[in-house]
Amino acid sequence: DLQLFCAYMIARFRSKLVHSIHQIMLSFPKSTESVLPVLLDLVIDDDSAVASEVVTVIREALVTHPELQDLIRERLRESLPSAKHDSVIKAVVWILMENSDAEESLVQSLDAVFECISPLPIHADSANEDSNPDSSRPNQSEGSGRVTVLADGTYASQADNVAAPETATSSADSASILRSKIVSGQHHVGVAIVSAVSKGIIKLRQVVGDDAPLVSKFSVMTTLLATSIIRLARNLKKNSIDRDAVERICSMVTAASEAISGESLKGWLQTAQDAFGKTVQARIEAARKQEAAAEVSIMQPDEPLLFRQLTGSLAGKMLADEDGADLSLATGASADSDDDFAQRLDRVQPLTGFGDPVYVEAIVTCHDYDVVLDTLVINRTGNTLKNVTLDVATVGDLRIVERPQPFTLGPHKSRQSRIAVKVASVENGIIYGSVNYEDDSQSGRHGKASEGMSINLSDVHLDIMQYIQPASCDETHFRKMWAEFEWENKIIVNTPITDTLEFLNH
């Protein structure tokens, strides 16, 4: 237990270290050249979270520092045979193909990939030998299958292999890791490799020409790899390949084997790279703005601190300005927004009719798990109304934390009040209730004591979409949250149908 705890703490420390180095690179771009070699050594780390975050940092560094491409490509080609995790292998191959433009770099990158997969083609009997090299040999790895989310949003089966300690008699080497993943039925790795290699061949065709021997050589090897992936995946019933993956492989092989030009060529080569570059630049700009905002809020030495409970009347205006800023922050409104008033008008909901003696309307504001109803109560009669009370209740996981106190309304007067509601869980809810008041004029006319009057309020429906605000996070953080959160309700279905499309039509 102590050994496992130490390993966990070491992996966590490495993850924090990589995150800190990433922040340093964003804040001090000139330090990238000195700290990047340290990160490149962690591509082959045993912890998948650390290695994946390192790859994400490297991809951003290639966009912000193009002069380091030669160094990064060389180190990644050396690290590819030793990469252990699926996401890292796919990202490394993608980086090599996306950032290789010259003939020499393209050939070196393609050779590095095929050296990890060769010999080709992969037959079923050789796949069994690769997956079980010796029945008398102790197990070299223990795998745990799980469902992973690919970069395009689709699902795929993934097995995390934990390598056992190597013995002196072990004949397995690190160069067979990528091949072992393909022959074990993890076709999503093979699809990503075929896609990246095909893009590299398209680039090579543009550099050396369509009839070059190198183009023919790598096209044949890609075709052999694609057919081997499809054949192996179909032979393994537990990990049968889906139709989308087969269609993706066939389209990539066709694009690599044929000469394309015009908009199709631009779509294959330039569009994805431009989109990724814009994403990285937007992320860097957002980090810089956040850092600048944090710098503005820092208080200097000897700067006076104001305490609300201890301030006198001289600081009233300053505190009023702070209250306005705090209110804007709490309600999610921007202080410098020109259309804030128009947005508030869009959120106005009438709770009673225009013909009722008391007219009530509310402005609903949702911010995270807080819902605020700013109500306006208008006395439309010529009489004084006493004990005007807004009596509200909720349906769902909503809790009222602030209720308006009873008040008196003069003839044709209005009164603003606030109702604060706390949301316990993100789901739809309803706020309903009534407005109660006493009219002394009607009771005096009949010679009776004042009687309470009541008007039902319209329901206020709170939609789950009102709680969701646009936000951004890096790829590593998103995948971590996605893996930890159970997004789906798993239902066991027993059926003899093995094809997904056939089952859906059934």
JOUR-V81896 format. One record per pair of residues at least 24 apart in sequence whose C-alpha atoms are under 7 Angstrom apart, sorted by the first residue. I is the first residue (numbers start at 1). GAP is how many residues later the second one is. Records with the same first field share a line. If there is no record, write none. Layout:
I: GAP / GAP
//
This chain:
11: 36
14: 36
15: 35
18: 36
22: 35
26: 258
40: 35
43: 36 / 40
44: 35 / 38 / 39 / 40
48: 37
51: 37
52: 35 / 36 / 424
53: 423
55: 33 / 36
59: 36
60: 220
63: 214
77: 32 / 35
81: 35 / 93 / 94 / 96
82: 92 / 93
84: 93
86: 103
90: 99 / 102 / 103
93: 100 / 103
94: 102
97: 99 / 100 / 102 / 103
101: 102
103: 101 / 104
106: 94 / 98
110: 87
116: 59 / 60 / 62 / 63
117: 61 / 62
120: 104 / 105
121: 103 / 104 / 107
122: 106
123: 105
124: 108
127: 56
130: 50
131: 49 / 53
140: 24
156: 32
157: 29
158: 28
182: 47
183: 49
185: 47 / 48 / 51 / 54
187: 42 / 46 / 54
190: 39
191: 54 / 58
194: 28 / 32 / 55
195: 54 / 57
198: 54 / 55 / 58
201: 55
202: 54
210: 49
219: 37 / 38
222: 31
223: 30
330: 37
331: 34 / 35 / 36
332: 35
351: 106 / 107
352: 105 / 106
357: 24
366: 100 / 101
367: 100
368: 99
369: 53 / 54
370: 51 / 52 / 53
371: 49 / 50 / 51
372: 46 / 47 / 48 / 49
373: 45 / 46 / 47
374: 43 / 44 / 45
375: 41 / 42 / 43
376: 38 / 39 / 40 / 41
377: 37 / 38 / 39
378: 34 / 35 / 36 / 37
379: 30 / 32 / 33 / 34 / 35
380: 32
381: 30 / 31
382: 29 / 30
383: 27 / 28 / 58
384: 25 / 26 / 27 / 55
385: 24 / 25 / 52 / 53 / 54
386: 51 / 52 / 53
387: 50 / 51
388: 47 / 48 / 49
389: 46 / 47 / 48
390: 44 / 45 / 46
391: 42 / 43 / 44
392: 39 / 40 / 41 / 42
393: 38 / 39 / 40
394: 36 / 37 / 38
395: 34 / 35 / 36
396: 33 / 34
397: 26 / 27 / 28
398: 24 / 25 / 26
399: 24
426: 38
427: 37
428: 34 / 35 / 36
429: 32 / 33 / 34
430: 29 / 30 / 31 / 32
431: 28 / 29 / 30
432: 25 / 26 / 27 / 28
433: 24
//
